[in-house]
Every structure is written in C-alpha cells, then in structure tokens.
Amino acid sequence: MTITETKLKKILIDQRKEYQRYLKVVAESFDSKLGLVVESLSDMQRQLKNLRDMVAKNTEDIEIIKADIQVIKNELKRKVDRDEFAVLEKRVLFLEKKIARA
C-alpha cells in the first residue's frame, strides 16, 4: 500500500482533530480540578480569617482577665487571712472581757 500525498494529508488532518479533542478533554479535566483547588484554598483562607479573629478576641479577653487578676491580688493584700482573723478575734474577746471586769 502506497501512501499518496492526499492520503497522508487526510491521515494527518484526522490525527490532528483527534489530538485536539484529546487536548480539550485534558484541558476540561484540568480546569475542573483547578476549580476544586481554588475552592479549597478559598475555604481555607476563610477559616484562617476566622481563626485570626478568634485569636484577637481571646487576646483581648486575656488582657481583661489579667487586669482583673491584678485588681484581685491587690485587694487580697489588704485583707486578713483566716489565721490572722482568728488571732484578732481572740484579742477582741480578751479585751471585751477585760473591759467588762472594769
């Protein structure tokens, strides 16, 4: 079988059309997969933004808690603990008895 120039051109044209169809399928597949990647990336960015907002809120809350703890510590320094209160109570009772006798 001899291949004439016309037959060769037809074979090449057919192969080119088949190759173009194949490339279209590959491009469509690539586009759909790339779309999934873009969608996933967008979702991750949204989640990251939410996490950053939560961290910022928690940081503010922690600063408020630290300030409250500092206030509580300062107030506790001015208060008497149970042992000191018991000693003071005994002293007051002793003084009351002493005053009552006088």
Residue, then its C-alpha position, 0 to 999 in steps of 0.5 A: m500500500t502506497i501512501t499518496e500525498t492526499k492520503l497522508k494529508k487526510i491521515l494527518i488532518d484526522q490525527r490532528k482533530e483527534y489530538q485536539r479533542y484529546l487536548k480539550v478533554v485534558a484541558e476540561s479535566f484540568d480546569s475542573k480540578l483547578g476549580l476544586v483547588v481554588e475552592s479549597l484554598s478559598d475555604m481555607q483562607r476563610q477559616l484562617k480569617n476566622l481563626r485570626d479573629m478568634v485569636a484577637k478576641n481571646t487576646e483581648d479577653i486575656e488582657i481583661i482577665k489579667a487586669d482583673i487578676q491584678v485588681i484581685k491580688n491587690e485587694l487580697k493584700r489588704k485583707v486578713d487571712r483566716d489565721e490572722f482573723a482568728v488571732l484578732e478575734k481572740r484579742v477582741l474577746f480578751l479585751e471585751k472581757k477585760i473591759a467588762r471586769a472594769 
